[in-house]
């Protein structure tokens, strides 16, 4: 029998991009499961602010740009003071893309890479350092995308960043040697996600080839994120696809 200690469920989870959509759904779900949650985004929406007002002892929120590392560092310190040491991280913040690669400007390429790849790697490094420095075990969930595994026109840079996070998930799981559990969840297309660049025709094609007959919904993704953070599991270094088998 292994002497390696079990990684306990996360009790204080930090969620980037937690103000709307899937991020807000993750925050709400974790809160209902009894977890203390810290969430940040560039703008704190009324819905997120209401959660913080209703649960002041269990929720801490802030208007922070994930690419602003000093601001992120300051927010993490606030979280530790208000809620306690962070032992769970959900890298959810990201920006989309709505242009063919030949028409994507250098500035837009840099923005997509910085937000979707560089920033979450920096945030992960920050949180992991603090966990290990405090002798804590924890869990990390990276929200990636089916775009990392299948090709879609108009999403080249976006797909590259999500593929990078999938690769980072596997490598970090190996690097940490079981001290933390590191996994990714790759949702299929949401009804409102990047539909402008795909267009109704391609979205209809995706729906037709999906055995479950519909696009992915946040409510179908949050239980997987919760499981990876809260349940006793030996899942590590995996990318779990939630897309109704559209990509099979």
Backbone bond lengths (Angstrom), bond angles and torsions (degrees), N, CA, C in turn:
res aa  C-N    CA-C-N  psi(-1)  N-CA   C-N-CA  omega(-1)  CA-C   N-CA-C  phi
1 X - - - 1.464 - - 1.516 109.06 -
2 X 1.330 119.34 137.23 1.454 123.62 -177.01 1.515 111.03 -69.08
3 X 1.342 115.59 143.61 1.461 121.13 175.68 1.516 111.76 -90.49
4 X 1.342 117.87 -0.52 1.460 121.11 -179.19 1.528 109.84 -68.21
5 X 1.347 117.89 124.00 1.470 119.88 -179.56 1.519 111.47 -61.75
6 X 1.322 115.64 146.58 1.447 121.52 177.08 1.524 109.55 -70.47
7 X 1.332 116.88 140.64 1.463 120.66 176.10 1.523 107.86 -78.69
8 X 1.334 118.97 115.62 1.465 120.77 -175.45 1.515 111.94 -72.56
9 X 1.327 117.53 163.09 1.470 120.91 175.69 1.531 110.55 -60.75
10 X 1.314 116.15 147.57 1.456 120.36 178.65 1.526 109.74 -73.90
11 X 1.336 115.36 139.68 1.462 120.39 179.71 1.527 111.97 -114.76
12 X 1.335 117.34 -22.31 1.465 122.20 175.14 1.517 107.05 -128.36
13 X 1.307 116.89 109.86 1.465 121.51 -173.43 1.528 110.15 -113.25
14 X 1.309 115.38 133.12 1.460 123.09 176.09 1.522 108.63 -100.82
15 X 1.322 116.95 126.56 1.468 122.31 -178.07 1.518 108.91 -120.61
16 X 1.323 117.08 119.69 1.465 119.97 174.06 1.528 109.05 -86.85
17 X 1.334 116.53 149.25 1.457 119.40 -178.15 1.507 112.31 62.28
18 X 1.337 116.50 42.79 1.463 120.23 -173.42 1.508 115.61 -97.27
19 X 1.323 118.03 19.08 1.467 119.93 -172.67 1.522 114.85 -92.80
20 X 1.330 117.42 -19.64 1.471 119.01 -176.59 1.531 109.25 -157.24
21 X 1.320 115.17 171.47 1.463 120.96 174.70 1.515 113.52 56.02
22 X 1.324 115.80 -136.67 1.458 120.98 -178.02 1.518 111.50 -61.17
23 X 1.333 117.50 -39.73 1.460 120.09 -179.10 1.513 112.25 -60.00
24 X 1.326 116.98 -45.12 1.461 121.25 178.50 1.523 110.48 -65.50
25 X 1.318 116.70 -38.27 1.465 120.34 177.91 1.521 111.09 -63.31
26 X 1.333 117.27 -38.59 1.467 121.39 177.73 1.520 110.13 -65.43
27 X 1.325 117.20 -45.60 1.463 121.25 178.87 1.522 110.62 -58.39
28 X 1.328 116.67 -48.18 1.463 121.60 -178.29 1.518 111.65 -62.39
29 X 1.324 116.08 -41.94 1.459 121.00 -178.54 1.526 111.30 -67.18
30 X 1.315 117.50 -44.47 1.460 120.42 180.00 1.522 110.93 -65.02
31 X 1.315 116.11 -37.83 1.457 120.40 178.27 1.525 110.27 -62.25
32 X 1.337 116.52 -42.96 1.467 121.09 178.61 1.522 111.92 -65.00
33 X 1.344 115.86 -25.49 1.468 120.47 -179.92 1.522 112.27 -84.80
34 X 1.324 116.78 1.48 1.453 120.02 177.06 1.507 115.55 95.20
35 X 1.315 117.30 7.45 1.460 122.13 -178.49 1.528 110.76 -86.90
36 X 1.322 116.44 144.66 1.460 120.46 167.79 1.522 107.73 -79.63
37 X 1.321 117.07 136.05 1.459 120.31 -172.60 1.524 110.61 -130.61
38 X 1.315 115.32 132.81 1.461 122.22 170.41 1.511 107.09 -114.17
39 X 1.331 116.46 131.84 1.461 120.37 -177.18 1.510 109.87 -135.94
40 X 1.317 115.06 141.08 1.458 119.05 175.51 1.515 109.94 -138.02
41 X 1.315 114.56 157.57 1.456 123.51 176.38 1.518 106.56 -161.27
42 X 1.316 116.22 170.52 1.460 118.52 179.46 1.519 111.57 -61.07
43 X 1.336 115.82 -33.04 1.460 121.07 177.87 1.523 109.00 -132.81
44 X 1.316 116.19 131.50 1.465 120.35 175.62 1.527 108.01 -84.29
45 X 1.312 116.38 113.96 1.458 120.94 -178.73 1.527 110.54 -75.65
46 X 1.331 117.35 160.66 1.473 119.96 176.71 1.525 112.33 -56.46
47 X 1.333 117.73 -35.94 1.459 120.82 -179.36 1.529 111.35 -64.77
48 X 1.326 116.72 -42.21 1.459 119.91 179.08 1.528 110.78 -70.63
49 X 1.323 116.43 -40.53 1.462 120.38 178.12 1.528 110.92 -61.38
50 X 1.329 116.70 -36.45 1.467 120.15 179.15 1.521 111.08 -65.28
51 X 1.330 117.19 -40.78 1.466 120.03 177.29 1.526 110.68 -60.31
52 X 1.325 115.84 -42.20 1.466 119.83 179.60 1.521 111.07 -65.00
53 X 1.333 116.84 -38.39 1.460 120.63 -179.98 1.526 111.65 -69.15
54 X 1.329 116.42 -36.14 1.456 120.97 -178.53 1.526 112.45 -76.57
55 X 1.350 116.92 -26.36 1.465 120.97 -176.61 1.534 109.57 -132.18
56 X 1.323 118.12 64.82 1.471 120.25 -174.21 1.519 114.35 -62.58
57 X 1.323 117.41 -25.00 1.465 120.35 -178.88 1.524 112.81 -88.56
58 X 1.339 116.16 -8.86 1.468 119.06 -174.64 1.521 113.45 -124.95
59 X 1.329 117.29 -6.31 1.461 120.44 -178.16 1.522 109.41 -132.78
60 X 1.316 115.76 134.17 1.463 121.01 173.94 1.521 107.52 -132.85
61 X 1.329 117.00 128.87 1.462 120.89 -176.23 1.519 109.80 -127.55
62 X 1.335 114.99 160.36 1.452 119.84 178.48 1.514 111.99 -159.01
63 X 1.328 115.43 150.93 1.464 121.48 174.81 1.522 108.00 -89.50
64 X 1.320 116.00 97.86 1.463 122.47 -174.77 1.521 109.04 -136.97
65 X 1.312 116.46 133.29 1.461 121.74 174.07 1.520 108.17 -83.49
66 X 1.322 117.07 125.46 1.469 120.61 -175.90 1.521 112.45 -61.28
67 X 1.333 118.10 -20.85 1.463 120.56 179.53 1.527 112.35 -85.28
68 X 1.335 117.94 -6.44 1.461 122.60 179.05 1.525 108.10 -93.74
69 X 1.317 117.22 88.76 1.463 120.96 -172.53 1.526 113.17 -59.60
70 X 1.349 120.49 -45.63 1.474 118.51 177.88 1.518 112.79 -58.39
71 X 1.339 117.37 -39.61 1.465 120.26 178.49 1.529 110.66 -66.47
72 X 1.322 117.38 -38.59 1.463 121.29 177.76 1.522 109.99 -64.18
73 X 1.325 117.31 -43.49 1.465 121.39 178.76 1.522 110.77 -60.41
74 X 1.328 116.27 -43.04 1.456 120.19 179.31 1.523 110.95 -64.01
75 X 1.332 116.79 -39.26 1.459 120.68 -179.97 1.527 110.76 -65.20
76 X 1.320 117.18 -41.82 1.463 120.17 178.91 1.524 110.57 -61.16
77 X 1.320 117.22 -40.05 1.467 119.77 176.87 1.528 111.10 -63.15
78 X 1.335 116.83 -39.61 1.463 120.69 176.41 1.528 110.88 -60.73
79 X 1.319 115.65 -42.78 1.461 120.83 -179.08 1.527 110.18 -60.99
80 X 1.315 116.59 -44.82 1.462 120.28 -179.45 1.526 111.19 -62.09
81 X 1.316 116.57 -36.80 1.465 120.53 179.12 1.520 112.20 -71.42
82 X 1.344 116.11 -37.76 1.464 120.59 -176.08 1.525 112.91 -84.39
83 X 1.328 117.24 -44.05 1.465 121.11 -171.32 1.516 114.52 -112.89
84 X 1.331 116.85 -22.57 1.453 120.70 -175.24 1.511 111.02 113.91
85 X 1.336 117.64 175.57 1.467 121.17 -177.57 1.524 112.78 -59.73
86 X 1.308 115.78 137.73 1.459 121.37 179.28 1.528 109.75 -75.25
87 X 1.331 116.80 127.66 1.464 120.28 176.28 1.525 112.07 -126.04
88 X 1.328 116.05 13.88 1.461 120.69 174.93 1.518 109.75 -150.72
89 X 1.305 116.78 141.71 1.462 121.92 -179.60 1.519 109.69 -136.22
90 X 1.330 115.98 132.31 1.471 121.78 172.45 1.520 107.46 -118.05
91 X 1.315 116.54 110.84 1.465 122.05 175.84 1.525 108.30 -85.04
92 X 1.330 115.75 96.40 1.461 120.19 -175.85 1.529 112.88 -115.25
93 X 1.331 117.94 -25.96 1.464 120.79 -176.14 1.524 110.90 -60.10
94 X 1.326 116.07 133.89 1.461 120.77 179.10 1.518 109.30 -165.21
95 X 1.316 115.25 159.58 1.461 120.87 172.25 1.517 108.00 -116.53
96 X 1.318 115.75 150.00 1.450 120.92 -179.49 1.514 112.54 -91.16
97 X 1.293 115.33 -170.04 1.469 122.13 -179.65 1.511 108.19 -141.76
98 X 1.313 116.94 142.00 1.462 119.72 179.19 1.524 110.64 -138.46
99 X 1.328 115.73 42.76 1.465 118.96 -178.96 1.518 110.87 -147.94
100 X 1.329 115.77 147.12 1.458 120.21 172.01 1.526 108.30 -64.80
101 X 1.323 116.00 151.89 1.466 119.65 -173.57 1.532 111.74 -60.21
102 X 1.302 117.46 -37.94 1.467 120.03 -179.17 1.517 112.62 -67.72
103 X 1.321 116.73 -17.33 1.463 121.10 -179.13 1.523 112.73 -106.49
104 X 1.323 117.06 1.79 1.466 120.78 -178.49 1.522 109.70 -83.93
105 X 1.302 116.94 124.94 1.464 121.10 -177.06 1.527 111.13 -71.48
106 X 1.309 115.15 159.54 1.463 120.80 176.65 1.520 110.76 -59.64
107 X 1.324 116.72 -39.63 1.465 120.68 179.45 1.531 111.08 -64.22
108 X 1.336 117.08 -40.30 1.464 119.86 179.38 1.523 111.36 -69.13
109 X 1.326 117.14 -37.79 1.463 120.10 175.74 1.525 110.45 -59.42
110 X 1.333 115.39 -46.53 1.470 120.05 -179.37 1.523 111.09 -62.48
111 X 1.342 117.09 -40.73 1.464 121.51 -179.10 1.527 111.21 -65.01
112 X 1.330 116.59 -42.95 1.463 120.51 -179.74 1.524 111.10 -65.11
113 X 1.330 116.24 -45.08 1.463 119.90 -179.38 1.527 110.96 -66.53
114 X 1.322 117.00 -42.14 1.462 119.86 -179.02 1.520 111.58 -64.41
115 X 1.325 116.79 -43.56 1.465 120.46 -176.50 1.520 112.59 -74.67
116 X 1.324 117.07 -43.12 1.466 121.22 -170.62 1.522 114.27 -91.68
117 X 1.335 117.39 -18.84 1.464 119.29 -176.38 1.527 112.14 -125.15
118 X 1.330 117.20 -57.00 1.458 119.17 -177.13 1.523 111.77 -62.99
119 X 1.326 117.31 -49.54 1.464 120.98 -176.55 1.530 112.99 -60.72
120 X 1.348 119.97 -47.97 1.463 117.92 178.50 1.521 113.60 -65.81
121 X 1.328 117.56 -31.05 1.463 119.12 175.17 1.527 110.45 -65.80
122 X 1.327 116.80 -40.15 1.460 120.42 177.98 1.529 111.16 -66.53
123 X 1.331 116.65 -43.16 1.457 120.40 179.11 1.525 110.79 -63.45
124 X 1.326 115.93 -42.30 1.460 119.97 178.19 1.516 110.79 -61.50
125 X 1.322 117.14 -44.89 1.466 120.87 178.42 1.525 110.80 -58.51
126 X 1.340 116.23 -44.27 1.459 121.36 179.78 1.525 111.09 -60.00
127 X 1.327 116.94 -49.52 1.459 121.18 -176.53 1.524 111.06 -68.42
128 X 1.329 117.33 -42.22 1.464 120.42 -179.48 1.523 110.62 -63.46
129 X 1.319 117.14 -42.79 1.463 119.79 177.63 1.519 111.57 -57.26
130 X 1.326 116.52 -42.91 1.460 120.48 -177.97 1.534 110.57 -70.55
131 X 1.319 116.68 -39.52 1.465 119.33 177.36 1.527 110.83 -60.66
132 X 1.320 116.10 -51.03 1.458 120.16 -177.27 1.521 111.36 -66.84
133 X 1.335 116.33 -38.14 1.460 120.20 179.24 1.515 112.77 -64.45
134 X 1.335 116.02 -29.13 1.461 121.27 178.92 1.524 112.24 -92.98
135 X 1.338 116.18 3.73 1.457 120.59 -179.71 1.515 113.21 68.99
136 X 1.340 116.38 27.76 1.454 120.64 -177.06 1.520 110.90 -103.13
137 X 1.322 114.70 150.88 1.455 121.12 171.48 1.522 108.29 -104.25
138 X 1.309 116.59 151.67 1.453 118.02 -175.90 1.512 112.50 -160.03
139 X 1.321 114.34 -168.40 1.451 120.34 -174.51 1.526 110.25 -139.34
140 X 1.322 114.99 145.12 1.457 121.83 179.37 1.520 108.32 -128.83
141 X 1.324 115.81 132.98 1.461 121.56 175.77 1.526 108.14 -124.85
142 X 1.306 116.36 120.63 1.456 121.94 176.31 1.523 109.45 -99.22
143 X 1.315 116.70 124.30 1.469 120.42 176.03 1.519 107.20 -87.60
144 X 1.325 116.29 110.88 1.460 120.50 -178.62 1.527 109.09 -109.13
145 X 1.297 119.26 -130.50 1.466 119.82 -176.83 1.520 110.02 -168.51
146 X 1.320 114.36 152.91 1.455 119.55 173.07 1.525 110.80 -61.54
147 X 1.337 116.63 -20.19 1.467 120.70 178.29 1.522 112.48 -61.11
148 X 1.325 116.93 -22.49 1.458 120.32 178.42 1.525 112.03 -72.37
149 X 1.330 116.70 -17.92 1.455 120.93 -174.29 1.520 113.73 -113.89
150 X 1.328 116.63 -19.26 1.455 120.82 177.68 1.520 108.83 -129.64
151 X 1.320 116.46 151.20 1.447 120.12 -179.69 1.521 112.93 -86.47
152 X 1.338 115.41 136.85 1.462 121.27 176.16 1.526 108.15 -137.77
153 X 1.310 118.73 126.41 1.470 120.37 179.35 1.523 111.04 -63.28
154 X 1.324 115.37 143.47 1.453 120.85 179.01 1.509 114.33 87.80
155 X 1.349 116.91 1.41 1.461 120.43 -175.68 1.526 111.51 -131.23
156 X 1.311 117.47 33.74 1.462 121.16 -174.01 1.525 111.54 -63.53
157 X 1.322 117.52 -54.91 1.463 120.54 -177.62 1.527 111.05 -65.63
158 X 1.312 116.56 -43.46 1.463 121.14 177.97 1.532 110.13 -57.86
159 X 1.320 116.17 -47.49 1.466 120.40 -179.43 1.519 111.32 -62.13
160 X 1.332 116.56 -39.09 1.460 120.47 179.96 1.521 111.24 -62.16
161 X 1.329 116.79 -41.37 1.463 119.21 -179.69 1.525 111.49 -68.70
162 X 1.318 117.17 -39.13 1.461 119.54 179.71 1.527 110.86 -70.13
163 X 1.336 116.69 -35.40 1.454 119.51 174.34 1.518 111.25 -64.46
164 X 1.327 116.23 -36.77 1.458 120.45 176.82 1.516 112.03 -62.78
165 X 1.330 116.95 -39.90 1.461 120.03 178.70 1.527 111.66 -70.11
166 X 1.332 117.74 -34.36 1.466 119.56 173.80 1.527 110.50 -60.83
167 X 1.340 116.29 -45.25 1.460 120.70 179.74 1.530 110.93 -64.68
168 X 1.328 116.51 -41.28 1.463 120.72 178.76 1.529 110.73 -62.72
169 X 1.320 116.78 -36.58 1.464 121.20 178.55 1.519 110.78 -58.16
170 X 1.327 116.42 -48.44 1.461 120.14 -178.45 1.527 111.37 -65.80
171 X 1.319 116.42 -43.93 1.463 120.14 -176.93 1.521 111.85 -67.99
172 X 1.349 116.86 -41.01 1.460 119.21 -179.20 1.520 111.08 -67.73
173 X 1.321 117.43 -35.75 1.463 120.20 177.22 1.519 110.53 -60.37
174 X 1.326 116.60 -40.65 1.463 120.42 177.61 1.526 110.92 -70.01
175 X 1.312 115.72 -41.86 1.460 120.97 -176.16 1.528 112.15 -63.32
176 X 1.331 116.92 -37.03 1.457 120.72 -176.06 1.526 113.20 -84.03
177 X 1.301 117.50 -8.75 1.457 120.85 171.37 1.513 115.78 58.76
178 X 1.322 117.99 32.53 1.451 121.04 176.87 1.507 114.71 88.81
179 X 1.330 117.97 -3.63 1.466 119.37 177.80 1.525 111.07 -68.91
180 X 1.331 116.32 -30.19 1.454 122.77 172.45 1.519 107.80 -131.02
181 X 1.324 116.65 149.74 1.450 121.05 173.20 1.529 107.80 -96.80
182 X 1.331 115.78 127.44 1.468 121.09 -175.95 1.519 108.65 -125.48
183 X 1.322 116.29 119.68 1.456 121.07 -179.00 1.527 110.49 -140.42
184 X 1.308 115.29 168.78 1.465 121.19 176.95 1.517 109.29 -129.61
185 X 1.317 115.18 149.61 1.459 122.47 172.63 1.520 107.06 -117.87
186 X 1.321 116.66 125.27 1.463 121.83 -177.23 1.518 109.78 -113.01
187 X 1.335 117.23 95.11 1.467 119.15 179.13 1.526 111.37 -72.33
188 X 1.321 114.98 155.07 1.452 119.88 167.92 1.515 108.90 -77.04
189 X 1.314 116.88 -168.87 1.458 120.10 -177.29 1.519 111.63 -72.84
190 X 1.332 115.13 132.14 1.452 121.07 170.78 1.526 108.41 -81.08
191 X 1.297 116.38 161.25 1.459 120.66 -177.36 1.524 112.02 -60.39
192 X 1.329 117.32 -30.11 1.460 120.31 -175.72 1.528 113.22 -106.66
193 X 1.327 117.58 -2.38 1.467 120.59 -173.51 1.525 111.81 -83.87
194 X 1.323 116.80 114.75 1.451 123.23 172.71 1.520 113.09 54.15
195 X 1.339 116.86 25.43 1.466 119.39 -178.25 1.526 111.64 -65.82
196 X 1.333 115.96 -24.00 1.462 118.58 -179.09 1.523 111.35 -65.37
197 X 1.332 116.20 -41.47 1.459 118.30 -178.60 1.524 111.78 -76.74
198 X 1.325 117.47 -32.37 1.462 119.31 179.76 1.522 110.92 -76.95
199 X 1.312 116.46 -38.59 1.450 119.74 -178.02 1.518 111.84 82.97
200 X 1.316 116.10 157.79 1.462 120.79 -175.62 1.520 112.73 -64.16
201 X 1.337 117.19 -32.42 1.466 119.90 -178.62 1.516 111.44 -64.25
202 X 1.345 116.59 -48.45 1.461 119.21 -179.12 1.520 111.62 -69.60
203 X 1.328 117.54 -35.57 1.463 119.66 175.98 1.526 110.64 -63.25
204 X 1.324 116.55 -40.56 1.462 120.02 177.10 1.518 110.87 -62.27
205 X 1.326 116.77 -38.29 1.467 120.67 177.79 1.517 111.35 -64.18
206 X 1.338 115.82 -40.20 1.459 120.10 178.47 1.523 110.24 -62.84
207 X 1.328 116.38 -44.00 1.468 120.18 179.08 1.521 110.62 -62.52
208 X 1.338 117.78 -42.95 1.466 120.87 -177.85 1.525 112.37 -63.98
209 X 1.334 117.16 -33.55 1.466 117.84 -179.31 1.528 112.84 -92.65
210 X 1.337 116.92 6.91 1.459 120.85 176.89 1.528 108.94 -94.30
211 X 1.345 118.26 116.99 1.469 120.19 -177.87 1.517 114.09 -55.70
212 X 1.341 117.71 -32.30 1.459 119.67 179.85 1.521 112.27 -79.64
213 X 1.330 117.64 -10.57 1.454 121.95 171.31 1.507 117.72 79.30
214 X 1.337 117.73 15.61 1.461 118.20 177.56 1.528 110.28 -155.36
215 X 1.337 115.77 160.72 1.444 121.10 175.85 1.527 110.17 -69.77
216 X 1.321 116.07 163.06 1.461 121.07 -178.38 1.523 110.84 -67.40
217 X 1.318 116.03 144.85 1.454 122.51 176.83 1.529 109.20 -120.41
218 X 1.337 118.05 145.82 1.469 120.11 179.74 1.523 113.69 -51.84
219 X 1.336 116.97 -37.05 1.460 120.96 -178.55 1.524 112.41 -62.60
220 X 1.337 116.75 -19.44 1.462 120.69 178.94 1.529 111.97 -88.80
221 X 1.313 116.95 -13.89 1.461 122.00 -177.62 1.528 111.67 -97.93
222 X 1.331 116.97 -37.89 1.465 119.80 -173.70 1.530 113.77 -60.51
223 X 1.345 120.85 -34.95 1.470 117.54 178.13 1.520 112.90 -63.32
224 X 1.330 117.10 -31.45 1.462 120.67 179.14 1.524 109.88 -70.32
225 X 1.334 116.44 -43.45 1.465 120.37 177.32 1.523 110.04 -61.14
226 X 1.325 116.23 -45.29 1.469 120.37 179.26 1.524 111.20 -60.26
227 X 1.310 117.17 -43.58 1.458 121.10 179.77 1.528 111.29 -59.64
228 X 1.330 116.34 -44.01 1.459 119.96 -178.30 1.521 112.32 -67.67
229 X 1.321 116.69 -25.44 1.468 120.74 179.97 1.521 112.79 -94.00
230 X 1.316 117.47 -31.37 1.461 120.29 -166.91 1.529 115.49 -113.92
231 X 1.334 117.42 -24.64 1.456 119.08 -174.90 1.528 111.64 -93.13
232 X 1.345 114.67 153.26 1.453 118.76 174.53 1.529 108.44 -73.57
233 X 1.313 116.74 118.86 1.458 120.84 -173.33 1.513 110.50 -151.69
234 X 1.314 115.52 153.26 1.458 121.35 174.08 1.523 110.58 -105.00
235 X 1.315 116.99 19.57 1.461 121.71 177.81 1.523 108.42 -76.23
236 X 1.315 116.93 126.11 1.461 121.04 -176.88 1.524 109.36 -156.06
237 X 1.325 115.98 134.20 1.460 120.84 177.81 1.523 113.78 72.72
238 X 1.329 117.17 23.32 1.463 121.01 -176.00 1.521 112.08 -108.61
239 X 1.333 115.44 154.56 1.458 122.71 171.81 1.524 106.81 -114.60
240 X 1.325 116.17 110.78 1.457 121.40 -176.78 1.530 108.90 -97.01
241 X 1.307 116.09 118.99 1.463 121.93 -177.69 1.520 109.65 -89.44
242 X 1.329 115.93 132.76 1.463 121.89 176.48 1.526 107.18 -124.84
243 X 1.328 115.35 90.03 1.478 118.64 -176.37 1.509 112.89 -146.49
244 X 1.338 117.07 19.25 1.462 119.45 177.54 1.521 114.11 66.39
245 X 1.349 116.94 20.29 1.467 123.58 -179.30 1.524 112.92 72.15
246 X 1.317 117.66 20.68 1.456 120.22 176.98 1.514 111.90 -62.66
247 X 1.334 116.42 -29.79 1.465 119.97 -176.10 1.511 113.49 -94.04
248 X 1.315 117.58 1.24 1.466 120.49 -178.28 1.514 110.20 -78.74
